[in-house]
């Protein structure tokens, strides 16, 4: 098991029955549909927690969600379209947009509308994190995996200035949604 996932499990309790967690063989089908592999820490997180929110604020997408707003594959298409449209209005998008090589792939969003992406350069387990503030040209990049990013947030050793200072709470919780 990924060491960051092990530490996350000491902070967040996963649900007894994760919502929209994958069944045997579903990762292969999801990766074929996505035309990318997923980072292994993300797979472990989704298998343990399923779909849901951290502190009723940060929603982690899964490719297995029946809700298009939280389905990673559907959000890939939606967010790529949004970024391309913003770029067409001369907004600066400082990263490639999928399907361009190294393009941004969304994996989570906040209740404020901020979107968390992977920068898909190189192999999936080396992807880094990019956060875009809602209705803002602000972008923040973190040279770490999704699990490391979440762990650093949960331990309050990292504060993403795009997020409210109240996130996460002193006793963060994961809720299936």
PyMOL commands that set and color helices and strands:
alter all, ss='L'
color gray80, all
select helices_A, chain A and resi 3-11+26-34+40-49+72-88+124-126+146-154
alter helices_A, ss='H'
color red, helices_A
select strands_A, chain A and resi 52-54+58-60+104-110+115-119+128-132+139-142+174-176
alter strands_A, ss='S'
color yellow, strands_A
deselect
rebuild
show_as cartoon
